[in-house]
Amino acid sequence: MGEIKVSPDYNWFRSTVPLKKIIVDDDDSKVWSLYDAGSKNIRCPLIFLPPVSGTADVFFQQILALTGWGYRVIALQYPVYWDHLEFCDGFRKLLDHLQLDKVHLFGASLGGFLAQKFAEYTHKSPRVQSLILCNAFSDTSIFNQTWTANSFWLMPAFMLKKIVLGNFASGPVDPVMADGIDFMVDKLESLGQSELASRLTLNCQNSYVEPHKIRDIPVTIMDVFDQSALSTEAKEEMYKLYPNARRAHLKTGGNFPYLCRSAEVNVYIQIHLLQFHGTRYAAIDPSMVSAEELEVQKIKLHSSSEQEQQ
């Protein structure tokens, strides 16, 4: 099996895209780590938020492909935050620091929940232009861990890792998915006790998304039909919450389709972002969009605005 971390693509990514560290809080131990790739002239990039076990580089295949097509992409990993409000406040400060008014968010699992909470948190002064929610959930109670959420900070790292690994696929999987799981285990090993404990706390702390605050945001729900940590009920709940969302279904991909089925995921991301081409919220360099495509987008925008006026 070819391991991802020794693959040419991963090595090319690590050698060409620098990892930046940014502090935006008064507490200088809270450090955001991020990869910012693509033209800085693009003012509404796509930002990737990782799951509990992930670091910023788990999205390297999206960064390589999407920047190659002209998009600006930022993948990040969180500092240690212990509640959702604290996370949202820190993330808002990060966007201010990066001078980004509005952004598109791709959130995987916990990242998807935090993306929704941030959209909800900023609904009066919107900062989120659109959401792509991959294997995401809208209510932390699905994990039946709300009663232990306040004790994660006490647990040693090996115990926390065991809790996370319990959600990874067990049993036979294809070689590409096995490589993806190996890579995520490797990333999990790189996280310290406080990083893991804080993420598990955010993942399980009693909280849910208030859909009426974010109903006007374009959403794509991306999920898999094979084994993942999300129950069917949790997926159905997401469909109910966002009845107008586009759905991107992957036959297989497990918990980490962005690693195991990157080509399909990248196509779905492009389809989602297409609706913003030719607008000020485009995540792509205008020179990389064909004239015909822009024309089609303008016609679509024109007809949709006419329908709204009627």
Secondary structure as UniProt FT lines:
FT   HELIX           4..6
FT   HELIX           8..16
FT   STRAND          19..22
FT   TURN            28..29
FT   STRAND          32..37
FT   TURN            40..41
FT   STRAND          46..49
FT   TURN            52..53
FT   HELIX           56..59
FT   HELIX           60..68
FT   TURN            69..70
FT   STRAND          73..77
FT   HELIX           84..97
FT   TURN            98..99
FT   STRAND          103..108
FT   HELIX           110..121
FT   TURN            122..124
FT   STRAND          128..134
FT   HELIX           140..143
FT   TURN            146..148
FT   HELIX           149..154
FT   HELIX           157..165
FT   TURN            166..167
FT   HELIX           175..189
FT   HELIX           193..204
FT   HELIX           211..213
FT   TURN            215..216
FT   STRAND          219..224
FT   HELIX           232..241
FT   TURN            243..244
FT   STRAND          246..250
FT   TURN            254..255
FT   HELIX           257..260
FT   HELIX           262..274
FT   TURN            275..278
FT   TURN            280..281
FT   HELIX           286..288
FT   HELIX           291..309
//
